Amino acid sequence: MPTVPSQGYTVYCDESRHDNSPRNPYMAIGGLWVPTDQKATLNNDLRFLLKTMNLGAEVKWSKTSTQKLTAYRSLVDFFFSRDFSFRVIIVEQGKLRYDEFKDGDDELGFYTFYYEMLIKWLHQPTAYNLLLDFKKTGGRIIIRC
C-alpha cells in the first residue's frame, strides 16, 4: 500500500460472479484504493476515456470482443498508469457453508468477505470512504470495525 495521503482514501468496491451457479465456481470481491484528493480527477479522466472509446458507464469484462480489444486495453492501461492500490479476494463458492457459518445468513456471510478483503488495508487514523456496489438486501448493511 502506498504512503497514506492526508485526505485518506475513497475505496471503490465491487464483486463479480457471486451468484453461486455451477458455471461460476469462484466469486471475486475487490477494492480500488484511490487517494481522496485524486477522486475528482479519476472520475473526469475515466468518463472522458469511456466516452472516447465508446464504452458504457459500466464496463463488463464478459462483453469483451475483438472489436473492443483496443478500448479494453486502454482501460487497463488507464488504471495501471496511476498510483492506486487494488486488492481482491477469490472465494470458491462450492465450499461455502452458510448454514455452518454466520448462522445460515448468506447475506451476512457475503459481507463478511467484503470485511476480510478490506480490514487488513484499513489503518487508523486514516479516513476512508467505502463505496460498496449496491446489492439487493433485506434492508440492512452492518459494518463493524
MARLUMLO-942055 format. One record per atom (N, C-alpha, C): atom name; x, y, z. Coordinates in steps of 0.001 Angstrom, whole numbers. Example, Ala and Ser with C-alpha at 12.3 -4.5 7.8 and 13.67 -1.06 7.14 Angstrom:
+------+---------+---------+---------+
| atom |       u |       v |       w |
+------+---------+---------+---------+
|    N |   13190 |   -5690 |    7800 |
|   CA |   12300 |   -4500 |    7800 |
|    C |   13200 |   -3300 |    7800 |
|    N |   12850 |   -2250 |    7080 |
|   CA |   13670 |   -1060 |    7140 |
|    C |   12900 |      30 |    7870 |
+------+---------+---------+---------+
//
This chain:
+------+---------+---------+---------+
| atom |       u |       v |       w |
+------+---------+---------+---------+
|    N |     839 |   -1168 |       0 |
|   CA |       0 |       0 |       0 |
|    C |     892 |    1243 |       0 |
|    N |     576 |    2251 |    -846 |
|   CA |    1415 |    3445 |    -913 |
|    C |    1288 |    4295 |     353 |
|    N |    2096 |    5355 |     426 |
|   CA |    2036 |    6287 |    1548 |
|    C |     619 |    6820 |    1672 |
|    N |     133 |    6897 |    2897 |
|   CA |   -1240 |    7340 |    3136 |
|    C |   -1358 |    8831 |    2859 |
|    N |   -2277 |    9232 |    1956 |
|   CA |   -2465 |   10651 |    1673 |
|    C |   -3156 |   11343 |    2848 |
|    N |   -2980 |   12663 |    2938 |
|   CA |   -3534 |   13405 |    4071 |
|    C |   -5053 |   13339 |    4124 |
|    N |   -5725 |   13276 |    2999 |
|   CA |   -7189 |   13234 |    2985 |
|    C |   -7748 |   11815 |    3026 |
|    N |   -6919 |   10823 |    3080 |
|   CA |   -7393 |    9451 |    3140 |
|    C |   -7692 |    8879 |    1763 |
|    N |   -8565 |    7866 |    1757 |
|   CA |   -8859 |    7122 |     538 |
|    C |  -10353 |    7017 |     287 |
|    N |  -10697 |    6979 |    -973 |
|   CA |  -12008 |    6511 |   -1401 |
|    C |  -11754 |    5115 |   -1941 |
|    N |  -12498 |    4135 |   -1450 |
|   CA |  -12303 |    2751 |   -1868 |
|    C |  -13538 |    2315 |   -2656 |
|    N |  -13330 |    2083 |   -3943 |
|   CA |  -14397 |    1610 |   -4815 |
|    C |  -14417 |      84 |   -4744 |
|    N |  -15513 |    -486 |   -4281 |
|   CA |  -15615 |   -1932 |   -4090 |
|    C |  -16612 |   -2525 |   -5076 |
|    N |  -16353 |   -3751 |   -5468 |
|   CA |  -17269 |   -4442 |   -6369 |
|    C |  -17050 |   -5940 |   -6225 |
|    N |  -18028 |   -6678 |   -6679 |
|   CA |  -17921 |   -8130 |   -6656 |
|    C |  -18310 |   -8669 |   -8027 |
|    N |  -17879 |   -9872 |   -8277 |
|   CA |  -18168 |  -10496 |   -9558 |
|    C |  -18438 |  -11981 |   -9356 |
|    N |  -19383 |  -12480 |  -10118 |
|   CA |  -19689 |  -13921 |  -10141 |
|    C |  -20136 |  -14448 |   -8784 |
|    N |  -20951 |  -13693 |   -8090 |
|   CA |  -21381 |  -14081 |   -6746 |
|    C |  -22746 |  -14766 |   -6725 |
|    N |  -23140 |  -15330 |   -7848 |
|   CA |  -24468 |  -15960 |   -7923 |
|    C |  -24465 |  -17427 |   -7494 |
|    N |  -23287 |  -17973 |   -7205 |
|   CA |  -23146 |  -19350 |   -6740 |
|    C |  -23720 |  -20371 |   -7726 |
|    N |  -23626 |  -20060 |   -9003 |
|   CA |  -24092 |  -21024 |  -10004 |
|    C |  -22940 |  -21956 |  -10381 |
|    N |  -23260 |  -23151 |  -10883 |
|   CA |  -22202 |  -24107 |  -11258 |
|    C |  -21248 |  -23559 |  -12324 |
|    N |  -21720 |  -22651 |  -13165 |
|   CA |  -20826 |  -22112 |  -14204 |
|    C |  -19913 |  -21002 |  -13668 |
|    N |  -20145 |  -20569 |  -12426 |
|   CA |  -19302 |  -19567 |  -11773 |
|    C |  -18798 |  -20121 |  -10440 |
|    N |  -17804 |  -21003 |  -10467 |
|   CA |  -17358 |  -21628 |   -9216 |
|    C |  -16644 |  -20667 |   -8262 |
|    N |  -16140 |  -19540 |   -8789 |
|   CA |  -15393 |  -18606 |   -7952 |
|    C |  -16049 |  -17235 |   -7970 |
|    N |  -16042 |  -16599 |   -6819 |
|   CA |  -16524 |  -15233 |   -6680 |
|    C |  -15307 |  -14363 |   -6380 |
|    N |  -15304 |  -13144 |   -6913 |
|   CA |  -14240 |  -12192 |   -6641 |
|    C |  -14843 |  -10969 |   -5952 |
|    N |  -14171 |  -10503 |   -4915 |
|   CA |  -14569 |   -9287 |   -4222 |
|    C |  -13319 |   -8420 |   -4146 |
|    N |  -13423 |   -7211 |   -4680 |
|   CA |  -12234 |   -6378 |   -4748 |
|    C |  -12497 |   -4930 |   -4419 |
|    N |  -11404 |   -4196 |   -4257 |
|   CA |  -11472 |   -2774 |   -3974 |
|    C |  -10319 |   -2032 |   -4616 |
|    N |  -10612 |    -836 |   -5087 |
|   CA |   -9611 |      50 |   -5676 |
|    C |   -9444 |    1231 |   -4729 |
|    N |   -8251 |    1389 |   -4151 |
|   CA |   -7951 |    2452 |   -3203 |
|    C |   -7451 |    3666 |   -3977 |
|    N |   -8230 |    4750 |   -3953 |
|   CA |   -7887 |    5984 |   -4656 |
|    C |   -7693 |    7081 |   -3612 |
|    N |   -6542 |    7757 |   -3605 |
|   CA |   -6403 |    8884 |   -2683 |
|    C |   -7571 |    9860 |   -2914 |
|    N |   -8235 |   10245 |   -1849 |
|   CA |   -9440 |   11061 |   -1972 |
|    C |   -9188 |   12347 |   -2749 |
|    N |   -8004 |   12923 |   -2610 |
|   CA |   -7730 |   14154 |   -3350 |
|    C |   -7559 |   13917 |   -4851 |
|    N |   -7524 |   12655 |   -5297 |
|   CA |   -7444 |   12333 |   -6723 |
|    C |   -8778 |   11830 |   -7296 |
|    N |   -9797 |   11728 |   -6454 |
|   CA |  -11082 |   11158 |   -6864 |
|    C |  -11723 |   11935 |   -8020 |
|    N |  -11784 |   13242 |   -7924 |
|   CA |  -12424 |   14052 |   -8973 |
|    C |  -11689 |   13899 |  -10299 |
|    N |  -10364 |   13921 |  -10247 |
|   CA |   -9567 |   13751 |  -11467 |
|    C |   -9803 |   12373 |  -12068 |
|    N |   -9824 |   11341 |  -11215 |
|   CA |  -10094 |    9982 |  -11694 |
|    C |  -11444 |    9928 |  -12402 |
|    N |  -12485 |   10446 |  -11763 |
|   CA |  -13817 |   10395 |  -12359 |
|    C |  -13875 |   11122 |  -13698 |
|    N |  -13297 |   12318 |  -13766 |
|   CA |  -13305 |   13073 |  -15023 |
|    C |  -12522 |   12357 |  -16121 |
|    N |  -11316 |   11895 |  -15786 |
|   CA |  -10477 |   11210 |  -16774 |
|    C |  -11123 |    9902 |  -17244 |
|    N |  -11730 |    9178 |  -16316 |
|   CA |  -12367 |    7914 |  -16675 |
|    C |  -13585 |    8147 |  -17567 |
|    N |  -14411 |    9117 |  -17222 |
|   CA |  -15574 |    9439 |  -18082 |
|    C |  -15133 |    9813 |  -19493 |
|    N |  -14064 |   10621 |  -19573 |
|   CA |  -13545 |   11024 |  -20880 |
|    C |  -13069 |    9804 |  -21672 |
|    N |  -12318 |    8923 |  -21017 |
|   CA |  -11816 |    7721 |  -21689 |
|    C |  -12975 |    6845 |  -22177 |
|    N |  -13956 |    6607 |  -21308 |
|   CA |  -15093 |    5764 |  -21692 |
|    C |  -15844 |    6361 |  -22881 |
|    N |  -16023 |    7673 |  -22860 |
|   CA |  -16710 |    8331 |  -23979 |
|    C |  -15879 |    8226 |  -25257 |
|    N |  -14596 |    8484 |  -25144 |
|   CA |  -13691 |    8413 |  -26293 |
|    C |  -13666 |    7007 |  -26900 |
|    N |  -13688 |    5997 |  -26054 |
|   CA |  -13620 |    4607 |  -26511 |
|    C |  -14997 |    4010 |  -26792 |
|    N |  -16038 |    4835 |  -26648 |
|   CA |  -17408 |    4378 |  -26907 |
|    C |  -17791 |    3178 |  -26033 |
|    N |  -17431 |    3291 |  -24746 |
|   CA |  -17801 |    2274 |  -23769 |
|    C |  -18863 |    2855 |  -22846 |
|    N |  -19732 |    2011 |  -22327 |
|   CA |  -20774 |    2463 |  -21415 |
|    C |  -20211 |    2788 |  -20043 |
|    N |  -21069 |    3301 |  -19170 |
|   CA |  -20649 |    3685 |  -17823 |
|    C |  -20237 |    2473 |  -16987 |
|    N |  -20841 |    1319 |  -17252 |
|   CA |  -20449 |      94 |  -16551 |
|    C |  -19845 |    -861 |  -17566 |
|    N |  -18573 |   -1134 |  -17373 |
|   CA |  -17836 |   -1991 |  -18294 |
|    C |  -17892 |   -3424 |  -17774 |
|    N |  -18285 |   -4323 |  -18612 |
|   CA |  -18369 |   -5742 |  -18242 |
|    C |  -17309 |   -6510 |  -19028 |
|    N |  -16451 |   -7225 |  -18307 |
|   CA |  -15413 |   -7998 |  -18988 |
|    C |  -16022 |   -9118 |  -19823 |
|    N |  -17189 |   -9575 |  -19459 |
|   CA |  -17846 |  -10624 |  -20240 |
|    C |  -18305 |  -10107 |  -21599 |
|    N |  -18288 |   -8795 |  -21778 |
|   CA |  -18708 |   -8199 |  -23057 |
|    C |  -17529 |   -7888 |  -23973 |
|    N |  -16328 |   -8297 |  -23585 |
|   CA |  -15174 |   -8006 |  -24440 |
|    C |  -15302 |   -8745 |  -25760 |
|    N |  -14740 |   -8135 |  -26773 |
|   CA |  -14742 |   -8726 |  -28117 |
|    C |  -13515 |   -8195 |  -28847 |
|    N |  -13207 |   -8797 |  -29968 |
|   CA |  -12058 |   -8319 |  -30739 |
|    C |  -12280 |   -6884 |  -31206 |
|    N |  -13532 |   -6493 |  -31434 |
|   CA |  -13811 |   -5119 |  -31866 |
|    C |  -13515 |   -4107 |  -30758 |
|    N |  -13645 |   -4516 |  -29504 |
|   CA |  -13424 |   -3608 |  -28376 |
|    C |  -12085 |   -3846 |  -27674 |
|    N |  -11233 |   -4679 |  -28238 |
|   CA |   -9970 |   -5025 |  -27592 |
|    C |   -9110 |   -3792 |  -27311 |
|    N |   -8997 |   -2882 |  -28258 |
|   CA |   -8206 |   -1669 |  -28061 |
|    C |   -8774 |    -834 |  -26922 |
|    N |  -10093 |    -730 |  -26853 |
|   CA |  -10737 |      46 |  -25789 |
|    C |  -10456 |    -573 |  -24428 |
|    N |  -10562 |   -1878 |  -24333 |
|   CA |  -10326 |   -2545 |  -23048 |
|    C |   -8854 |   -2468 |  -22640 |
|    N |   -7953 |   -2541 |  -23593 |
|   CA |   -6531 |   -2367 |  -23268 |
|    C |   -6271 |    -960 |  -22748 |
|    N |   -6901 |      27 |  -23374 |
|   CA |   -6758 |    1409 |  -22912 |
|    C |   -7286 |    1570 |  -21502 |
|    N |   -8365 |     890 |  -21194 |
|   CA |   -8941 |     943 |  -19850 |
|    C |   -7986 |     335 |  -18817 |
|    N |   -7405 |    -806 |  -19135 |
|   CA |   -6430 |   -1435 |  -18231 |
|    C |   -5214 |    -518 |  -18061 |
|    N |   -4701 |      23 |  -19161 |
|   CA |   -3556 |     940 |  -19092 |
|    C |   -3875 |    2165 |  -18241 |
|    N |   -5107 |    2657 |  -18336 |
|   CA |   -5548 |    3810 |  -17560 |
|    C |   -5314 |    3572 |  -16066 |
|    N |   -5727 |    2425 |  -15561 |
|   CA |   -5593 |    2149 |  -14131 |
|    C |   -4153 |    1827 |  -13728 |
|    N |   -3412 |    1132 |  -14587 |
|   CA |   -2036 |     790 |  -14235 |
|    C |   -1093 |    1985 |  -14335 |
|    N |   -1521 |    3056 |  -14975 |
|   CA |    -668 |    4241 |  -15091 |
|    C |    -834 |    5182 |  -13902 |
|    N |   -1665 |    4839 |  -12965 |
|   CA |   -1926 |    5682 |  -11800 |
|    C |   -1427 |    5024 |  -10514 |
|    N |   -1301 |    5854 |   -9482 |
|   CA |    -784 |    5376 |   -8201 |
|    C |   -1942 |    4939 |   -7304 |
|    N |   -2655 |    3914 |   -7743 |
|   CA |   -3751 |    3359 |   -6969 |
|    C |   -3332 |    1993 |   -6462 |
|    N |   -4038 |    1527 |   -5458 |
|   CA |   -3830 |     166 |   -4970 |
|    C |   -5095 |    -628 |   -5218 |
|    N |   -4923 |   -1899 |   -5496 |
|   CA |   -6050 |   -2778 |   -5775 |
|    C |   -5873 |   -4043 |   -4951 |
|    N |   -6959 |   -4507 |   -4395 |
|   CA |   -6927 |   -5760 |   -3647 |
|    C |   -8153 |   -6557 |   -4016 |
|    N |   -7986 |   -7858 |   -4152 |
|   CA |   -9110 |   -8739 |   -4470 |
|    C |   -8937 |  -10044 |   -3703 |
|    N |  -10052 |  -10607 |   -3285 |
|   CA |  -10026 |  -11961 |   -2744 |
|    C |  -10893 |  -12821 |   -3648 |
|    N |  -10495 |  -14061 |   -3788 |
|   CA |  -11224 |  -15032 |   -4598 |
|    C |  -11791 |  -16080 |   -3641 |
|    N |  -13070 |  -16354 |   -3790 |
|   CA |  -13750 |  -17290 |   -2902 |
|    C |  -14308 |  -18445 |   -3728 |
|    N |  -13973 |  -19658 |   -3343 |
|   CA |  -14524 |  -20840 |   -4010 |
|    C |  -15921 |  -21086 |   -3442 |
|    N |  -16933 |  -20756 |   -4241 |
|   CA |  -18311 |  -20761 |   -3757 |
|    C |  -18825 |  -22152 |   -3388 |
|    N |  -18312 |  -23184 |   -4031 |
|   CA |  -18757 |  -24537 |   -3734 |
|    C |  -18411 |  -25000 |   -2327 |
|    N |  -17453 |  -24316 |   -1704 |
|   CA |  -17043 |  -24680 |    -345 |
|    C |  -17743 |  -23857 |     729 |
|    N |  -18574 |  -22894 |     320 |
|   CA |  -19272 |  -22066 |    1303 |
|    C |  -20366 |  -22872 |    1981 |
|    N |  -20424 |  -22768 |    3276 |
|   CA |  -21443 |  -23453 |    4074 |
|    C |  -22068 |  -22425 |    5006 |
|    N |  -22941 |  -21598 |    4445 |
|   CA |  -23556 |  -20552 |    5250 |
|    C |  -24385 |  -21129 |    6397 |
|    N |  -24867 |  -22359 |    6241 |
|   CA |  -25636 |  -22960 |    7331 |
|    C |  -24751 |  -23210 |    8561 |
|    N |  -23431 |  -23332 |    8344 |
|   CA |  -22491 |  -23534 |    9447 |
|    C |  -21726 |  -22254 |    9774 |
|    N |  -21926 |  -21235 |    8975 |
|   CA |  -21143 |  -20009 |    9040 |
|    C |  -22113 |  -18837 |    9100 |
|    N |  -22011 |  -18012 |   10080 |
|   CA |  -22868 |  -16835 |   10229 |
|    C |  -24331 |  -17209 |   10412 |
|    N |  -24597 |  -18290 |   11133 |
|   CA |  -25958 |  -18719 |   11479 |
|    C |  -26864 |  -18890 |   10264 |
|    N |  -26280 |  -19310 |    9157 |
|   CA |  -27073 |  -19568 |    7958 |
|    C |  -27464 |  -18324 |    7186 |
|    N |  -26980 |  -17173 |    7592 |
|   CA |  -27321 |  -15913 |    6926 |
|    C |  -26355 |  -15692 |    5769 |
|    N |  -26785 |  -16037 |    4548 |
|   CA |  -25877 |  -15921 |    3405 |
|    C |  -25523 |  -14480 |    3088 |
|    N |  -26408 |  -13535 |    3375 |
|   CA |  -26098 |  -12127 |    3140 |
|    C |  -25011 |  -11641 |    4100 |
|    N |  -25131 |  -11989 |    5360 |
|   CA |  -24110 |  -11628 |    6332 |
|    C |  -22787 |  -12318 |    5989 |
|    N |  -22865 |  -13562 |    5547 |
|   CA |  -21669 |  -14271 |    5102 |
|    C |  -21002 |  -13577 |    3929 |
|    N |  -21817 |  -13129 |    2971 |
|   CA |  -21304 |  -12406 |    1807 |
|    C |  -20550 |  -11154 |    2241 |
|    N |  -21150 |  -10354 |    3121 |
|   CA |  -20496 |   -9122 |    3555 |
|    C |  -19289 |   -9390 |    4455 |
|    N |  -19224 |  -10547 |    5056 |
|   CA |  -18038 |  -10925 |    5813 |
|    C |  -16827 |  -11011 |    4882 |
|    N |  -17042 |  -11444 |    3642 |
|   CA |  -15931 |  -11487 |    2689 |
|    C |  -15481 |  -10081 |    2309 |
|    N |  -16413 |   -9137 |    2205 |
|   CA |  -16021 |   -7741 |    1999 |
|    C |  -15132 |   -7286 |    3162 |
|    N |  -15564 |   -7586 |    4377 |
|   CA |  -14793 |   -7225 |    5565 |
|    C |  -13382 |   -7806 |    5478 |
|    N |  -13273 |   -9079 |    5133 |
|   CA |  -11959 |   -9730 |    5037 |
|    C |  -11083 |   -9075 |    3971 |
|    N |  -11683 |   -8656 |    2860 |
|   CA |  -10926 |   -8005 |    1801 |
|    C |  -10419 |   -6638 |    2261 |
|    N |  -11219 |   -5921 |    3038 |
|   CA |  -10892 |   -4551 |    3426 |
|    C |  -10012 |   -4434 |    4666 |
|    N |  -10243 |   -5231 |    5672 |
|   CA |   -9745 |   -4975 |    7024 |
|    C |   -8222 |   -4845 |    7131 |
|    N |   -7469 |   -5613 |    6375 |
|   CA |   -6005 |   -5559 |    6506 |
|    C |   -5398 |   -4306 |    5877 |
|    N |   -6200 |   -3573 |    5096 |
|   CA |   -5688 |   -2369 |    4455 |
|    C |   -6311 |   -1100 |    5006 |
|    N |   -7085 |   -1210 |    6071 |
|   CA |   -7645 |     -35 |    6722 |
|    C |   -6798 |     278 |    7945 |
|    N |   -6227 |    1470 |    7966 |
|   CA |   -5324 |    1858 |    9049 |
|    C |   -5792 |    3160 |    9680 |
|    N |   -5934 |    3142 |   10994 |
|   CA |   -6337 |    4357 |   11696 |
|    C |   -5124 |    5228 |   11877 |
|    N |   -5242 |    6521 |   11889 |
|   CA |   -6450 |    7321 |   11872 |
|    C |   -6854 |    7781 |   10470 |
|    N |   -6483 |    7068 |    9446 |
|   CA |   -6798 |    7444 |    8076 |
|    C |   -8306 |    7442 |    7841 |
|    N |   -8781 |    8404 |    7066 |
|   CA |  -10199 |    8476 |    6707 |
|    C |  -10439 |    7648 |    5449 |
|    N |  -11525 |    6872 |    5436 |
|   CA |  -11891 |    6043 |    4292 |
|    C |  -13345 |    6304 |    3928 |
|    N |  -13581 |    6424 |    2651 |
|   CA |  -14934 |    6494 |    2121 |
|    C |  -15125 |    5195 |    1348 |
|    N |  -15857 |    4245 |    1921 |
|   CA |  -16035 |    2929 |    1306 |
|    C |  -17286 |    2936 |     441 |
|    N |  -17120 |    2663 |    -835 |
|   CA |  -18243 |    2645 |   -1763 |
|    C |  -18468 |    1205 |   -2208 |
|    N |  -19452 |     563 |   -1605 |
|   CA |  -19786 |    -815 |   -1954 |
|    C |  -20820 |    -808 |   -3058 |
|    N |  -20702 |   -1771 |   -3947 |
|   CA |  -21680 |   -1923 |   -5007 |
|    C |  -23026 |   -2245 |   -4372 |
|    N |  -24084 |   -1681 |   -4911 |
|   CA |  -25418 |   -1926 |   -4377 |
|    C |  -25796 |   -3387 |   -4578 |
|    N |  -26242 |   -4007 |   -3522 |
|   CA |  -26717 |   -5386 |   -3580 |
|    C |  -28094 |   -5395 |   -2956 |
|    N |  -29049 |   -5994 |   -3614 |
|   CA |  -30388 |   -6074 |   -3056 |
|    C |  -30321 |   -6846 |   -1752 |
|    N |  -30778 |   -6230 |    -701 |
|   CA |  -30682 |   -6856 |     613 |
|    C |  -32022 |   -6803 |    1315 |
|    N |  -32021 |   -7343 |    2469 |
|   CA |  -33199 |   -7285 |    3311 |
|    C |  -33314 |   -5936 |    4007 |
|    N |  -32680 |   -4905 |    3463 |
|   CA |  -32794 |   -3579 |    4026 |
|    C |  -31757 |   -3264 |    5083 |
|    N |  -30683 |   -4041 |    5142 |
|   CA |  -29702 |   -3774 |    6176 |
|    C |  -28298 |   -4032 |    5654 |
|    N |  -27399 |   -3195 |    6084 |
|   CA |  -25977 |   -3424 |    5881 |
|    C |  -25324 |   -3087 |    7218 |
|    N |  -24584 |   -4009 |    7759 |
|   CA |  -23953 |   -3823 |    9053 |
|    C |  -22454 |   -3765 |    8826 |
|    N |  -21844 |   -2665 |    9255 |
|   CA |  -20388 |   -2545 |    9156 |
|    C |  -19873 |   -2309 |   10561 |
|    N |  -19020 |   -3204 |   11026 |
|   CA |  -18409 |   -3069 |   12344 |
|    C |  -16899 |   -3099 |   12159 |
|    N |  -16223 |   -2102 |   12705 |
|   CA |  -14755 |   -2065 |   12623 |
|    C |  -14168 |   -2044 |   14001 |
+------+---------+---------+---------+
//
